[in-house]
Amino acid sequence: MGREEDFLIYCMERYRYYKNLSGNDVAELFEKYSVYCYIKQYFESLHTMGDYYIVQDIDDYIRDREGTYCGKTDS
């Protein structure tokens, strides 16, 4: 597995943890909103950020694609 694929899994796990979702829920959400493509496209900048920023960025991306947030990020 390459760095980008490893990072995709990392992002999924962090998102699952922060949002208290199942792995299946996260996979469906990422597929529905093309989050996988987004993470691969912006890998170079995202992989330098912290967990909270990554989760917020994914939420912002999903909101921009659909107009709603998918849950609450704990501060």
PDB file of N, CA, C and O in Angstrom, chain B, residues numbered from 101:
ATOM      1  N   MET B 101       0.839  -1.174   0.000  1.00  0.00           N
ATOM      2  CA  MET B 101       0.000   0.000   0.000  1.00  0.00           C
ATOM      3  C   MET B 101       0.890   1.245   0.000  1.00  0.00           C
ATOM      4  O   MET B 101       1.931   1.272   0.657  1.00  0.00           O
ATOM      5  N   GLY B 102       0.477   2.259  -0.732  1.00  0.00           N
ATOM      6  CA  GLY B 102       1.251   3.487  -0.823  1.00  0.00           C
ATOM      7  C   GLY B 102       0.888   4.477   0.271  1.00  0.00           C
ATOM      8  O   GLY B 102      -0.025   4.252   1.065  1.00  0.00           O
ATOM      9  N   ARG B 103       1.620   5.564   0.290  1.00  0.00           N
ATOM     10  CA  ARG B 103       1.397   6.605   1.303  1.00  0.00           C
ATOM     11  C   ARG B 103      -0.012   7.174   1.243  1.00  0.00           C
ATOM     12  O   ARG B 103      -0.637   7.393   2.280  1.00  0.00           O
ATOM     13  N   GLU B 104      -0.519   7.416   0.036  1.00  0.00           N
ATOM     14  CA  GLU B 104      -1.855   7.999  -0.101  1.00  0.00           C
ATOM     15  C   GLU B 104      -2.933   7.049   0.417  1.00  0.00           C
ATOM     16  O   GLU B 104      -3.873   7.476   1.086  1.00  0.00           O
ATOM     17  N   GLU B 105      -2.795   5.775   0.108  1.00  0.00           N
ATOM     18  CA  GLU B 105      -3.783   4.802   0.575  1.00  0.00           C
ATOM     19  C   GLU B 105      -3.729   4.657   2.095  1.00  0.00           C
ATOM     20  O   GLU B 105      -4.764   4.569   2.757  1.00  0.00           O
ATOM     21  N   ASP B 106      -2.511   4.634   2.639  1.00  0.00           N
ATOM     22  CA  ASP B 106      -2.365   4.598   4.104  1.00  0.00           C
ATOM     23  C   ASP B 106      -3.019   5.817   4.741  1.00  0.00           C
ATOM     24  O   ASP B 106      -3.670   5.710   5.780  1.00  0.00           O
ATOM     25  N   PHE B 107      -2.841   6.974   4.113  1.00  0.00           N
ATOM     26  CA  PHE B 107      -3.420   8.200   4.650  1.00  0.00           C
ATOM     27  C   PHE B 107      -4.943   8.184   4.552  1.00  0.00           C
ATOM     28  O   PHE B 107      -5.622   8.689   5.446  1.00  0.00           O
ATOM     29  N   LEU B 108      -5.485   7.616   3.487  1.00  0.00           N
ATOM     30  CA  LEU B 108      -6.939   7.475   3.366  1.00  0.00           C
ATOM     31  C   LEU B 108      -7.502   6.683   4.541  1.00  0.00           C
ATOM     32  O   LEU B 108      -8.506   7.072   5.139  1.00  0.00           O
ATOM     33  N   ILE B 109      -6.860   5.589   4.860  1.00  0.00           N
ATOM     34  CA  ILE B 109      -7.303   4.764   5.989  1.00  0.00           C
ATOM     35  C   ILE B 109      -7.187   5.546   7.288  1.00  0.00           C
ATOM     36  O   ILE B 109      -8.079   5.497   8.134  1.00  0.00           O
ATOM     37  N   TYR B 110      -6.089   6.260   7.439  1.00  0.00           N
ATOM     38  CA  TYR B 110      -5.894   7.088   8.636  1.00  0.00           C
ATOM     39  C   TYR B 110      -7.028   8.113   8.766  1.00  0.00           C
ATOM     40  O   TYR B 110      -7.599   8.276   9.844  1.00  0.00           O
ATOM     41  N   CYS B 111      -7.346   8.790   7.680  1.00  0.00           N
ATOM     42  CA  CYS B 111      -8.417   9.800   7.703  1.00  0.00           C
ATOM     43  C   CYS B 111      -9.760   9.170   8.052  1.00  0.00           C
ATOM     44  O   CYS B 111     -10.537   9.729   8.825  1.00  0.00           O
ATOM     45  N   MET B 112     -10.020   8.015   7.479  1.00  0.00           N
ATOM     46  CA  MET B 112     -11.277   7.320   7.791  1.00  0.00           C
ATOM     47  C   MET B 112     -11.352   6.977   9.277  1.00  0.00           C
ATOM     48  O   MET B 112     -12.393   7.159   9.909  1.00  0.00           O
ATOM     49  N   GLU B 113     -10.264   6.487   9.821  1.00  0.00           N
ATOM     50  CA  GLU B 113     -10.250   6.112  11.236  1.00  0.00           C
ATOM     51  C   GLU B 113     -10.394   7.323  12.148  1.00  0.00           C
ATOM     52  O   GLU B 113     -11.101   7.262  13.154  1.00  0.00           O
ATOM     53  N   ARG B 114      -9.737   8.411  11.807  1.00  0.00           N
ATOM     54  CA  ARG B 114      -9.851   9.623  12.633  1.00  0.00           C
ATOM     55  C   ARG B 114     -11.269  10.180  12.530  1.00  0.00           C
ATOM     56  O   ARG B 114     -11.844  10.601  13.534  1.00  0.00           O
ATOM     57  N   TYR B 115     -11.830  10.185  11.336  1.00  0.00           N
ATOM     58  CA  TYR B 115     -13.188  10.682  11.157  1.00  0.00           C
ATOM     59  C   TYR B 115     -14.169   9.808  11.932  1.00  0.00           C
ATOM     60  O   TYR B 115     -15.078  10.319  12.586  1.00  0.00           O
ATOM     61  N   ARG B 116     -13.990   8.518  11.861  1.00  0.00           N
ATOM     62  CA  ARG B 116     -14.842   7.572  12.599  1.00  0.00           C
ATOM     63  C   ARG B 116     -14.770   7.842  14.094  1.00  0.00           C
ATOM     64  O   ARG B 116     -15.795   7.858  14.774  1.00  0.00           O
ATOM     65  N   TYR B 117     -13.572   8.053  14.604  1.00  0.00           N
ATOM     66  CA  TYR B 117     -13.376   8.308  16.031  1.00  0.00           C
ATOM     67  C   TYR B 117     -14.035   9.622  16.459  1.00  0.00           C
ATOM     68  O   TYR B 117     -14.809   9.650  17.416  1.00  0.00           O
ATOM     69  N   TYR B 118     -13.727  10.701  15.749  1.00  0.00           N
ATOM     70  CA  TYR B 118     -14.250  12.013  16.131  1.00  0.00           C
ATOM     71  C   TYR B 118     -15.767  12.109  15.979  1.00  0.00           C
ATOM     72  O   TYR B 118     -16.415  12.841  16.727  1.00  0.00           O
ATOM     73  N   LYS B 119     -16.329  11.395  15.041  1.00  0.00           N
ATOM     74  CA  LYS B 119     -17.771  11.458  14.776  1.00  0.00           C
ATOM     75  C   LYS B 119     -18.543  10.327  15.437  1.00  0.00           C
ATOM     76  O   LYS B 119     -19.772  10.281  15.373  1.00  0.00           O
ATOM     77  N   ASN B 120     -17.814   9.413  16.074  1.00  0.00           N
ATOM     78  CA  ASN B 120     -18.445   8.276  16.749  1.00  0.00           C
ATOM     79  C   ASN B 120     -19.332   7.487  15.773  1.00  0.00           C
ATOM     80  O   ASN B 120     -20.491   7.188  16.061  1.00  0.00           O
ATOM     81  N   LEU B 121     -18.754   7.165  14.620  1.00  0.00           N
ATOM     82  CA  LEU B 121     -19.453   6.419  13.573  1.00  0.00           C
ATOM     83  C   LEU B 121     -18.818   5.048  13.409  1.00  0.00           C
ATOM     84  O   LEU B 121     -17.694   4.814  13.855  1.00  0.00           O
ATOM     85  N   SER B 122     -19.539   4.157  12.773  1.00  0.00           N
ATOM     86  CA  SER B 122     -18.960   2.854  12.438  1.00  0.00           C
ATOM     87  C   SER B 122     -18.086   3.012  11.191  1.00  0.00           C
ATOM     88  O   SER B 122     -18.203   3.991  10.454  1.00  0.00           O
ATOM     89  N   GLY B 123     -17.225   2.047  10.976  1.00  0.00           N
ATOM     90  CA  GLY B 123     -16.401   2.061   9.769  1.00  0.00           C
ATOM     91  C   GLY B 123     -17.242   2.021   8.517  1.00  0.00           C
ATOM     92  O   GLY B 123     -16.927   2.681   7.527  1.00  0.00           O
ATOM     93  N   ASN B 124     -18.318   1.244   8.558  1.00  0.00           N
ATOM     94  CA  ASN B 124     -19.225   1.157   7.411  1.00  0.00           C
ATOM     95  C   ASN B 124     -19.896   2.502   7.140  1.00  0.00           C
ATOM     96  O   ASN B 124     -20.030   2.909   5.986  1.00  0.00           O
ATOM     97  N   ASP B 125     -20.320   3.196   8.207  1.00  0.00           N
ATOM     98  CA  ASP B 125     -20.947   4.512   8.039  1.00  0.00           C
ATOM     99  C   ASP B 125     -19.989   5.498   7.371  1.00  0.00           C
ATOM    100  O   ASP B 125     -20.378   6.253   6.479  1.00  0.00           O
ATOM    101  N   VAL B 126     -18.740   5.479   7.814  1.00  0.00           N
ATOM    102  CA  VAL B 126     -17.746   6.384   7.240  1.00  0.00           C
ATOM    103  C   VAL B 126     -17.484   6.022   5.779  1.00  0.00           C
ATOM    104  O   VAL B 126     -17.398   6.909   4.929  1.00  0.00           O
ATOM    105  N   ALA B 127     -17.359   4.736   5.482  1.00  0.00           N
ATOM    106  CA  ALA B 127     -17.128   4.306   4.110  1.00  0.00           C
ATOM    107  C   ALA B 127     -18.267   4.758   3.198  1.00  0.00           C
ATOM    108  O   ALA B 127     -18.017   5.244   2.095  1.00  0.00           O
ATOM    109  N   GLU B 128     -19.496   4.607   3.639  1.00  0.00           N
ATOM    110  CA  GLU B 128     -20.648   5.035   2.842  1.00  0.00           C
ATOM    111  C   GLU B 128     -20.652   6.544   2.639  1.00  0.00           C
ATOM    112  O   GLU B 128     -20.918   7.030   1.539  1.00  0.00           O
ATOM    113  N   LEU B 129     -20.358   7.279   3.698  1.00  0.00           N
ATOM    114  CA  LEU B 129     -20.322   8.743   3.630  1.00  0.00           C
ATOM    115  C   LEU B 129     -19.216   9.213   2.679  1.00  0.00           C
ATOM    116  O   LEU B 129     -19.442  10.090   1.845  1.00  0.00           O
ATOM    117  N   PHE B 130     -18.028   8.631   2.805  1.00  0.00           N
ATOM    118  CA  PHE B 130     -16.910   9.008   1.947  1.00  0.00           C
ATOM    119  C   PHE B 130     -17.207   8.668   0.494  1.00  0.00           C
ATOM    120  O   PHE B 130     -16.837   9.421  -0.407  1.00  0.00           O
ATOM    121  N   GLU B 131     -17.859   7.559   0.262  1.00  0.00           N
ATOM    122  CA  GLU B 131     -18.214   7.179  -1.101  1.00  0.00           C
ATOM    123  C   GLU B 131     -19.274   8.126  -1.669  1.00  0.00           C
ATOM    124  O   GLU B 131     -19.148   8.598  -2.799  1.00  0.00           O
ATOM    125  N   LYS B 132     -20.293   8.396  -0.899  1.00  0.00           N
ATOM    126  CA  LYS B 132     -21.399   9.246  -1.347  1.00  0.00           C
ATOM    127  C   LYS B 132     -20.921  10.642  -1.754  1.00  0.00           C
ATOM    128  O   LYS B 132     -21.400  11.199  -2.741  1.00  0.00           O
ATOM    129  N   TYR B 133     -19.981  11.202  -0.997  1.00  0.00           N
ATOM    130  CA  TYR B 133     -19.531  12.573  -1.244  1.00  0.00           C
ATOM    131  C   TYR B 133     -18.165  12.651  -1.927  1.00  0.00           C
ATOM    132  O   TYR B 133     -17.575  13.729  -1.997  1.00  0.00           O
ATOM    133  N   SER B 134     -17.659  11.529  -2.430  1.00  0.00           N
ATOM    134  CA  SER B 134     -16.367  11.482  -3.135  1.00  0.00           C
ATOM    135  C   SER B 134     -15.219  12.011  -2.277  1.00  0.00           C
ATOM    136  O   SER B 134     -14.302  12.659  -2.782  1.00  0.00           O
ATOM    137  N   VAL B 135     -15.278  11.731  -0.989  1.00  0.00           N
ATOM    138  CA  VAL B 135     -14.231  12.183  -0.073  1.00  0.00           C
ATOM    139  C   VAL B 135     -12.907  11.489  -0.388  1.00  0.00           C
ATOM    140  O   VAL B 135     -11.842  12.080  -0.209  1.00  0.00           O
ATOM    141  N   TYR B 136     -12.964  10.245  -0.852  1.00  0.00           N
ATOM    142  CA  TYR B 136     -11.729   9.538  -1.217  1.00  0.00           C
ATOM    143  C   TYR B 136     -10.943  10.326  -2.266  1.00  0.00           C
ATOM    144  O   TYR B 136      -9.735  10.515  -2.130  1.00  0.00           O
ATOM    145  N   CYS B 137     -11.623  10.776  -3.293  1.00  0.00           N
ATOM    146  CA  CYS B 137     -10.965  11.548  -4.350  1.00  0.00           C
ATOM    147  C   CYS B 137     -10.421  12.863  -3.810  1.00  0.00           C
ATOM    148  O   CYS B 137      -9.325  13.286  -4.178  1.00  0.00           O
ATOM    149  N   TYR B 138     -11.177  13.500  -2.950  1.00  0.00           N
ATOM    150  CA  TYR B 138     -10.748  14.760  -2.355  1.00  0.00           C
ATOM    151  C   TYR B 138      -9.465  14.574  -1.549  1.00  0.00           C
ATOM    152  O   TYR B 138      -8.525  15.358  -1.681  1.00  0.00           O
ATOM    153  N   ILE B 139      -9.428  13.547  -0.725  1.00  0.00           N
ATOM    154  CA  ILE B 139      -8.245  13.302   0.104  1.00  0.00           C
ATOM    155  C   ILE B 139      -7.036  12.987  -0.779  1.00  0.00           C
ATOM    156  O   ILE B 139      -5.937  13.477  -0.519  1.00  0.00           O
ATOM    157  N   LYS B 140      -7.229  12.183  -1.807  1.00  0.00           N
ATOM    158  CA  LYS B 140      -6.115  11.879  -2.715  1.00  0.00           C
ATOM    159  C   LYS B 140      -5.632  13.135  -3.435  1.00  0.00           C
ATOM    160  O   LYS B 140      -4.430  13.338  -3.602  1.00  0.00           O
ATOM    161  N   GLN B 141      -6.567  13.969  -3.858  1.00  0.00           N
ATOM    162  CA  GLN B 141      -6.217  15.183  -4.593  1.00  0.00           C
ATOM    163  C   GLN B 141      -5.422  16.149  -3.720  1.00  0.00           C
ATOM    164  O   GLN B 141      -4.489  16.791  -4.205  1.00  0.00           O
ATOM    165  N   TYR B 142      -5.777  16.262  -2.442  1.00  0.00           N
ATOM    166  CA  TYR B 142      -5.137  17.229  -1.546  1.00  0.00           C
ATOM    167  C   TYR B 142      -4.237  16.565  -0.509  1.00  0.00           C
ATOM    168  O   TYR B 142      -3.983  17.127   0.556  1.00  0.00           O
ATOM    169  N   PHE B 143      -3.762  15.377  -0.828  1.00  0.00           N
ATOM    170  CA  PHE B 143      -2.907  14.615   0.077  1.00  0.00           C
ATOM    171  C   PHE B 143      -1.713  15.430   0.567  1.00  0.00           C
ATOM    172  O   PHE B 143      -1.424  15.443   1.764  1.00  0.00           O
ATOM    173  N   GLU B 144      -1.030  16.099  -0.331  1.00  0.00           N
ATOM    174  CA  GLU B 144       0.202  16.819   0.028  1.00  0.00           C
ATOM    175  C   GLU B 144      -0.019  17.846   1.134  1.00  0.00           C
ATOM    176  O   GLU B 144       0.840  17.999   2.002  1.00  0.00           O
ATOM    177  N   SER B 145      -1.121  18.536   1.125  1.00  0.00           N
ATOM    178  CA  SER B 145      -1.362  19.515   2.187  1.00  0.00           C
ATOM    179  C   SER B 145      -2.065  18.896   3.394  1.00  0.00           C
ATOM    180  O   SER B 145      -1.766  19.254   4.533  1.00  0.00           O
ATOM    181  N   LEU B 146      -2.987  17.982   3.157  1.00  0.00           N
ATOM    182  CA  LEU B 146      -3.734  17.389   4.276  1.00  0.00           C
ATOM    183  C   LEU B 146      -2.857  16.561   5.209  1.00  0.00           C
ATOM    184  O   LEU B 146      -3.058  16.587   6.423  1.00  0.00           O
ATOM    185  N   HIS B 147      -1.893  15.830   4.665  1.00  0.00           N
ATOM    186  CA  HIS B 147      -1.126  14.938   5.525  1.00  0.00           C
ATOM    187  C   HIS B 147      -0.200  15.682   6.482  1.00  0.00           C
ATOM    188  O   HIS B 147       0.397  15.068   7.367  1.00  0.00           O
ATOM    189  N   THR B 148      -0.076  16.985   6.314  1.00  0.00           N
ATOM    190  CA  THR B 148       0.738  17.777   7.240  1.00  0.00           C
ATOM    191  C   THR B 148      -0.098  18.381   8.361  1.00  0.00           C
ATOM    192  O   THR B 148       0.448  19.024   9.257  1.00  0.00           O
ATOM    193  N   MET B 149      -1.403  18.186   8.324  1.00  0.00           N
ATOM    194  CA  MET B 149      -2.314  18.790   9.291  1.00  0.00           C
ATOM    195  C   MET B 149      -2.641  17.835  10.436  1.00  0.00           C
ATOM    196  O   MET B 149      -2.439  16.625  10.333  1.00  0.00           O
ATOM    197  N   GLY B 150      -3.142  18.397  11.513  1.00  0.00           N
ATOM    198  CA  GLY B 150      -3.543  17.598  12.661  1.00  0.00           C
ATOM    199  C   GLY B 150      -4.908  16.959  12.461  1.00  0.00           C
ATOM    200  O   GLY B 150      -5.643  17.299  11.534  1.00  0.00           O
ATOM    201  N   ASP B 151      -5.228  16.032  13.342  1.00  0.00           N
ATOM    202  CA  ASP B 151      -6.479  15.278  13.244  1.00  0.00           C
ATOM    203  C   ASP B 151      -7.707  16.178  13.221  1.00  0.00           C
ATOM    204  O   ASP B 151      -8.577  16.012  12.366  1.00  0.00           O
ATOM    205  N   TYR B 152      -7.788  17.121  14.141  1.00  0.00           N
ATOM    206  CA  TYR B 152      -8.964  17.980  14.225  1.00  0.00           C
ATOM    207  C   TYR B 152      -9.155  18.761  12.924  1.00  0.00           C
ATOM    208  O   TYR B 152     -10.275  18.879  12.426  1.00  0.00           O
ATOM    209  N   TYR B 153      -8.065  19.291  12.378  1.00  0.00           N
ATOM    210  CA  TYR B 153      -8.156  20.045  11.133  1.00  0.00           C
ATOM    211  C   TYR B 153      -8.640  19.147   9.991  1.00  0.00           C
ATOM    212  O   TYR B 153      -9.478  19.556   9.188  1.00  0.00           O
ATOM    213  N   ILE B 154      -8.114  17.935   9.925  1.00  0.00           N
ATOM    214  CA  ILE B 154      -8.508  17.012   8.866  1.00  0.00           C
ATOM    215  C   ILE B 154     -10.004  16.717   8.939  1.00  0.00           C
ATOM    216  O   ILE B 154     -10.693  16.747   7.919  1.00  0.00           O
ATOM    217  N   VAL B 155     -10.507  16.433  10.134  1.00  0.00           N
ATOM    218  CA  VAL B 155     -11.935  16.145  10.313  1.00  0.00           C
ATOM    219  C   VAL B 155     -12.762  17.371   9.944  1.00  0.00           C
ATOM    220  O   VAL B 155     -13.777  17.242   9.260  1.00  0.00           O
ATOM    221  N   GLN B 156     -12.349  18.552  10.383  1.00  0.00           N
ATOM    222  CA  GLN B 156     -13.067  19.785  10.032  1.00  0.00           C
ATOM    223  C   GLN B 156     -13.065  20.011   8.530  1.00  0.00           C
ATOM    224  O   GLN B 156     -14.078  20.409   7.955  1.00  0.00           O
ATOM    225  N   ASP B 157     -11.933  19.758   7.898  1.00  0.00           N
ATOM    226  CA  ASP B 157     -11.826  19.958   6.458  1.00  0.00           C
ATOM    227  C   ASP B 157     -12.749  19.006   5.703  1.00  0.00           C
ATOM    228  O   ASP B 157     -13.398  19.401   4.734  1.00  0.00           O
ATOM    229  N   ILE B 158     -12.805  17.759   6.147  1.00  0.00           N
ATOM    230  CA  ILE B 158     -13.717  16.794   5.525  1.00  0.00           C
ATOM    231  C   ILE B 158     -15.164  17.240   5.728  1.00  0.00           C
ATOM    232  O   ILE B 158     -15.971  17.161   4.802  1.00  0.00           O
ATOM    233  N   ASP B 159     -15.498  17.710   6.935  1.00  0.00           N
ATOM    234  CA  ASP B 159     -16.850  18.226   7.176  1.00  0.00           C
ATOM    235  C   ASP B 159     -17.166  19.399   6.255  1.00  0.00           C
ATOM    236  O   ASP B 159     -18.256  19.465   5.685  1.00  0.00           O
ATOM    237  N   ASP B 160     -16.221  20.321   6.107  1.00  0.00           N
ATOM    238  CA  ASP B 160     -16.426  21.473   5.231  1.00  0.00           C
ATOM    239  C   ASP B 160     -16.641  21.017   3.786  1.00  0.00           C
ATOM    240  O   ASP B 160     -17.502  21.544   3.082  1.00  0.00           O
ATOM    241  N   TYR B 161     -15.858  20.045   3.361  1.00  0.00           N
ATOM    242  CA  TYR B 161     -15.986  19.532   2.007  1.00  0.00           C
ATOM    243  C   TYR B 161     -17.366  18.898   1.802  1.00  0.00           C
ATOM    244  O   TYR B 161     -18.028  19.151   0.796  1.00  0.00           O
ATOM    245  N   ILE B 162     -17.791  18.076   2.760  1.00  0.00           N
ATOM    246  CA  ILE B 162     -19.109  17.435   2.662  1.00  0.00           C
ATOM    247  C   ILE B 162     -20.205  18.494   2.675  1.00  0.00           C
ATOM    248  O   ILE B 162     -21.142  18.420   1.881  1.00  0.00           O
ATOM    249  N   ARG B 163     -20.101  19.460   3.551  1.00  0.00           N
ATOM    250  CA  ARG B 163     -21.100  20.531   3.624  1.00  0.00           C
ATOM    251  C   ARG B 163     -21.180  21.280   2.310  1.00  0.00           C
ATOM    252  O   ARG B 163     -22.273  21.585   1.834  1.00  0.00           O
ATOM    253  N   ASP B 164     -20.030  21.582   1.718  1.00  0.00           N
ATOM    254  CA  ASP B 164     -20.021  22.294   0.439  1.00  0.00           C
ATOM    255  C   ASP B 164     -20.646  21.468  -0.677  1.00  0.00           C
ATOM    256  O   ASP B 164     -21.249  22.019  -1.598  1.00  0.00           O
ATOM    257  N   ARG B 165     -20.504  20.148  -0.598  1.00  0.00           N
ATOM    258  CA  ARG B 165     -21.074  19.263  -1.617  1.00  0.00           C
ATOM    259  C   ARG B 165     -22.568  19.052  -1.419  1.00  0.00           C
ATOM    260  O   ARG B 165     -23.304  18.831  -2.381  1.00  0.00           O
ATOM    261  N   GLU B 166     -23.018  19.121  -0.155  1.00  0.00           N
ATOM    262  CA  GLU B 166     -24.417  18.808   0.108  1.00  0.00           C
ATOM    263  C   GLU B 166     -25.176  19.937   0.799  1.00  0.00           C
ATOM    264  O   GLU B 166     -26.404  19.990   0.723  1.00  0.00           O
ATOM    265  N   GLY B 167     -24.469  20.829   1.463  1.00  0.00           N
ATOM    266  CA  GLY B 167     -25.126  21.941   2.139  1.00  0.00           C
ATOM    267  C   GLY B 167     -25.448  21.650   3.600  1.00  0.00           C
ATOM    268  O   GLY B 167     -26.113  22.454   4.253  1.00  0.00           O
ATOM    269  N   THR B 168     -24.988  20.511   4.123  1.00  0.00           N
ATOM    270  CA  THR B 168     -25.238  20.197   5.529  1.00  0.00           C
ATOM    271  C   THR B 168     -24.011  19.528   6.141  1.00  0.00           C
ATOM    272  O   THR B 168     -23.219  18.899   5.439  1.00  0.00           O
ATOM    273  N   TYR B 169     -23.866  19.670   7.446  1.00  0.00           N
ATOM    274  CA  TYR B 169     -22.807  18.969   8.181  1.00  0.00           C
ATOM    275  C   TYR B 169     -23.269  17.565   8.508  1.00  0.00           C
ATOM    276  O   TYR B 169     -24.470  17.301   8.580  1.00  0.00           O
ATOM    277  N   CYS B 170     -22.337  16.676   8.704  1.00  0.00           N
ATOM    278  CA  CYS B 170     -22.627  15.292   9.055  1.00  0.00           C
ATOM    279  C   CYS B 170     -22.214  15.062  10.505  1.00  0.00           C
ATOM    280  O   CYS B 170     -21.222  14.378  10.759  1.00  0.00           O
ATOM    281  N   GLY B 171     -22.926  15.598  11.419  1.00  0.00           N
ATOM    282  CA  GLY B 171     -22.600  15.399  12.829  1.00  0.00           C
ATOM    283  C   GLY B 171     -21.797  16.552  13.386  1.00  0.00           C
ATOM    284  O   GLY B 171     -21.571  17.557  12.713  1.00  0.00           O
ATOM    285  N   LYS B 172     -21.376  16.394  14.609  1.00  0.00           N
ATOM    286  CA  LYS B 172     -20.696  17.443  15.355  1.00  0.00           C
ATOM    287  C   LYS B 172     -19.276  16.982  15.675  1.00  0.00           C
ATOM    288  O   LYS B 172     -19.051  15.836  16.064  1.00  0.00           O
ATOM    289  N   THR B 173     -18.333  17.894  15.502  1.00  0.00           N
ATOM    290  CA  THR B 173     -16.957  17.599  15.879  1.00  0.00           C
ATOM    291  C   THR B 173     -16.752  18.091  17.298  1.00  0.00           C
ATOM    292  O   THR B 173     -17.038  19.247  17.613  1.00  0.00           O
ATOM    293  N   ASP B 174     -16.256  17.211  18.151  1.00  0.00           N
ATOM    294  CA  ASP B 174     -15.975  17.608  19.519  1.00  0.00           C
ATOM    295  C   ASP B 174     -14.735  18.488  19.560  1.00  0.00           C
ATOM    296  O   ASP B 174     -13.751  18.225  18.869  1.00  0.00           O
ATOM    297  N   SER B 175     -14.792  19.513  20.360  1.00  0.00           N
ATOM    298  CA  SER B 175     -13.640  20.422  20.480  1.00  0.00           C
ATOM    299  C   SER B 175     -12.733  19.978  21.582  1.00  0.00           C
ATOM    300  O   SER B 175     -11.711  20.615  21.836  1.00  0.00           O
TER     301      SER B 175
END
